[in-house]
Amino acid sequence: MYRPSGTGVAPKMGVNSRVFIFEVEGMRQGENTDKLNFPIRRSGAVYITVPYERMNQEMRRISQMGGKIVSIRPAGEPQTASTVAPVNGQQSQPSEEKTKPMTHAKAKTDIPVNIYRPNNPYMGKCIENYELVGEGGLGTVRHLTFDISGGDLRYLEGQSIGIIPPGKDNKGKPHKLRLYSIASTRHGDKVDDKTVSLCVRQLEYKHPETGETVYGVCSTYLCNLEVGADVAITGPVGKEMLLPDDEEATVVMMATGTGIAPFRAFLWRMFKEQHEDYKFRGLAWLFFGIPYTANILYKEELEQLQREFPDNFRLTYAISREQQNPQGGRMYIQDRIKENADELWQLVQKENTHTYICGLKGMEGGIDEGMSVAAGKFDVNWSDYQKQLKKAERWHVETY
Ligand SMILES: Cc1cc2nc3c(=O)[nH]c(=O)nc-3n(C[C@H](O)[C@H](O)[C@H](O)COP(=O)(O)OP(=O)(O)OC[C@H]3O[C@@H](n4cnc5c(N)ncnc54)[C@H](O)[C@@H]3O)c2cc1C
């Protein structure tokens, strides 16, 4: 039976195009990896020899164990720049005919998904839960951080996790999971790879028939969660809102309310953390729509980033109940888009510009309106152009 080998050094083998060496980082010591016959160090790479026919299976297994494949090379070939192929989790297997070394490809991190499923969620612990809405603001929005150090959960900026609230629904069935965008970078708020954070608004509305105030099940559970309490987590999920690897990209972000969550993760990765393999030098432009100044989530940190990185980070608020649009109405995010439409139109045409929209369902309408006006000045149909951007994976939307 095939058994992976991993000794910390590539084994010396003859040239054999049917056997490959995976260089793997980030495998964590744990129940699953303990069963393997090679030592896992928390940092540093391990090398695993994999026959061609088991590559897909091995990729999945490595991903489930929290590992990241940083290169694959045919066994027997030295590890040089020309033979190392950065690997994306979705990369297809090399064909049998391919005997040439794999060529440069843009490094793309593999994307972890569904490490924990609803029938076997990860039980995290709440270690932080604090209010984000200031005095005089509307509603309740909390920043929550969970300890995930005891398991294999890992994630990328722009992904979401599921939370399963305890208890049963009105049909007597266990509650279903609700998704929440992750608000922390892959390294977590404490930059120790041990936590995940969320930004949760408590759903509160008047019942359309009875007029009674109704509170959402999961959001209320989370907003009231005590520090030290257990929480059932699934995921991660989502490939729509991932940050491009390109350090010189233009990243336009449009958020309403808790739609800020993935952008907090982006911005913290771009500007707050230090990485060997990612040093952002492009332009990040955040449009943020909220009702009142007191509702500007993460206000201090955002404004500090703007002060520290004025050439790389632009911050544009639309504060609907305090600012007015040119028609004298409330200033919504679409008004800011219209105001800056010409510049945005120039930006979206650049090949390395990615636009992200996150937050309230329906916010895209106004954004499209603004972009249509700008594109129309150049006789371009925005809807057609946007389709191309989506196809090129440069227009990303996650609204709820
Ligand atoms: C990909 C994704 C990411 C998300 N990220 C976040 C996030 O970062 N932060 C966040 O706070 N939320 C986020 N959400 C929303 C979240 O998943 C939940 O939907 C939200 O918290 C409400 O869940 P709940 O259990 O509190 O409400 P529930 O108890 O499930 O109640 C929701 C239901 O209430 C009803 N309802 C809601 N509003 C009204 C109204 N005005 N009038 C009448 N009926 C109404 C609707 O039937 C609705 O389905 C995200 C959703 C998705 C899909």
The ligand as an SDF file (V2000), in Angstrom:
LIG
                    3D

 53 58  0  0  0  0  0  0  0  0999 V2000
  -22.1000   34.9570    2.4630 C   0  0  0  0  0  0  0  0  0  0  0  0
  -22.7900   35.6360    3.6120 C   0  0  0  0  0  0  0  0  0  0  0  0
  -22.0490   36.4170    4.4790 C   0  0  0  0  0  0  0  0  0  0  0  0
  -22.6640   37.0460    5.5430 C   0  0  0  0  0  0  0  0  0  0  0  0
  -21.9010   37.8210    6.3700 N   0  0  0  0  0  0  0  0  0  0  0  0
  -22.4560   38.4490    7.3950 C   0  0  0  0  0  0  0  0  0  0  0  0
  -21.6860   39.2730    8.2410 C   0  0  0  0  0  0  0  0  0  0  0  0
  -20.4670   39.4250    8.0640 O   0  0  0  0  0  0  0  0  0  0  0  0
  -22.3070   39.8870    9.2800 N   0  0  0  0  0  0  0  0  0  0  0  0
  -23.6520   39.7600    9.5060 C   0  0  0  0  0  0  0  0  0  0  0  0
  -24.1390   40.3430   10.4800 O   0  0  0  0  0  0  0  0  0  0  0  0
  -24.4190   38.9990    8.6990 N   0  0  0  0  0  0  0  0  0  0  0  0
  -23.8570   38.3370    7.6650 C   0  0  0  0  0  0  0  0  0  0  0  0
  -24.6390   37.5340    6.8600 N   0  0  0  0  0  0  0  0  0  0  0  0
  -26.0530   37.3470    7.2000 C   0  0  0  0  0  0  0  0  0  0  0  0
  -26.2230   36.1600    8.1850 C   0  0  0  0  0  0  0  0  0  0  0  0
  -25.9030   34.9630    7.5450 O   0  0  0  0  0  0  0  0  0  0  0  0
  -27.6230   35.9960    8.7240 C   0  0  0  0  0  0  0  0  0  0  0  0
  -28.5140   35.9220    7.6530 O   0  0  0  0  0  0  0  0  0  0  0  0
  -28.0760   37.1230    9.6510 C   0  0  0  0  0  0  0  0  0  0  0  0
  -27.2210   37.2090   10.7860 O   0  0  0  0  0  0  0  0  0  0  0  0
  -29.4940   36.8710   10.1520 C   0  0  0  0  0  0  0  0  0  0  0  0
  -29.5510   35.6230   10.7480 O   0  0  0  0  0  0  0  0  0  0  0  0
  -30.4380   35.3810   12.0580 P   0  0  0  0  0  0  0  0  0  0  0  0
  -30.3560   33.9420   12.4210 O   0  0  0  0  0  0  0  0  0  0  0  0
  -30.0890   36.3750   13.0880 O   0  0  0  0  0  0  0  0  0  0  0  0
  -31.8600   35.7370   11.5240 O   0  0  0  0  0  0  0  0  0  0  0  0
  -33.0930   34.7000   11.3210 P   0  0  0  0  0  0  0  0  0  0  0  0
  -33.6420   34.3130   12.6190 O   0  0  0  0  0  0  0  0  0  0  0  0
  -32.6230   33.6320   10.4010 O   0  0  0  0  0  0  0  0  0  0  0  0
  -34.1010   35.6430   10.6010 O   0  0  0  0  0  0  0  0  0  0  0  0
  -33.9220   35.9750    9.2580 C   0  0  0  0  0  0  0  0  0  0  0  0
  -35.2670   35.9920    8.6020 C   0  0  0  0  0  0  0  0  0  0  0  0
  -36.0480   37.0240    9.1910 O   0  0  0  0  0  0  0  0  0  0  0  0
  -36.9050   37.5630    8.2210 C   0  0  0  0  0  0  0  0  0  0  0  0
  -36.6940   39.0070    8.1310 N   0  0  0  0  0  0  0  0  0  0  0  0
  -35.5100   39.6590    8.1860 C   0  0  0  0  0  0  0  0  0  0  0  0
  -35.6920   40.9900    8.1030 N   0  0  0  0  0  0  0  0  0  0  0  0
  -37.0130   41.1810    7.9780 C   0  0  0  0  0  0  0  0  0  0  0  0
  -37.8280   42.3150    7.8410 C   0  0  0  0  0  0  0  0  0  0  0  0
  -37.3060   43.5470    7.8100 N   0  0  0  0  0  0  0  0  0  0  0  0
  -39.1720   42.1230    7.7180 N   0  0  0  0  0  0  0  0  0  0  0  0
  -39.7020   40.9130    7.7560 C   0  0  0  0  0  0  0  0  0  0  0  0
  -38.9930   39.7850    7.8910 N   0  0  0  0  0  0  0  0  0  0  0  0
  -37.6660   39.9180    7.9850 C   0  0  0  0  0  0  0  0  0  0  0  0
  -36.5810   36.8930    6.9140 C   0  0  0  0  0  0  0  0  0  0  0  0
  -37.5210   35.8380    6.7290 O   0  0  0  0  0  0  0  0  0  0  0  0
  -35.2130   36.3260    7.1310 C   0  0  0  0  0  0  0  0  0  0  0  0
  -34.9800   35.1700    6.3750 O   0  0  0  0  0  0  0  0  0  0  0  0
  -24.0490   36.8960    5.7640 C   0  0  0  0  0  0  0  0  0  0  0  0
  -24.7920   36.1190    4.8760 C   0  0  0  0  0  0  0  0  0  0  0  0
  -24.1830   35.5050    3.8290 C   0  0  0  0  0  0  0  0  0  0  0  0
  -25.0100   34.6710    2.8910 C   0  0  0  0  0  0  0  0  0  0  0  0
  1  2  1  0
  2  3  1  0
  2 52  2  0
  3  4  2  0
  4  5  1  0
  4 50  1  0
  5  6  2  0
  6  7  1  0
  6 13  1  0
  7  8  2  0
  7  9  1  0
  9 10  1  0
 10 11  2  0
 10 12  1  0
 12 13  2  0
 13 14  1  0
 14 15  1  0
 14 50  1  0
 15 16  1  0
 16 17  1  0
 16 18  1  0
 18 19  1  0
 18 20  1  0
 20 21  1  0
 20 22  1  0
 22 23  1  0
 23 24  1  0
 24 25  2  0
 24 26  1  0
 24 27  1  0
 27 28  1  0
 28 29  2  0
 28 30  1  0
 28 31  1  0
 31 32  1  0
 32 33  1  0
 33 34  1  0
 33 48  1  0
 34 35  1  0
 35 36  1  0
 35 46  1  0
 36 37  1  0
 36 45  1  0
 37 38  2  0
 38 39  1  0
 39 40  1  0
 39 45  2  0
 40 41  1  0
 40 42  2  0
 42 43  1  0
 43 44  2  0
 44 45  1  0
 46 47  1  0
 46 48  1  0
 48 49  1  0
 50 51  2  0
 51 52  1  0
 52 53  1  0
M  END
$$$$
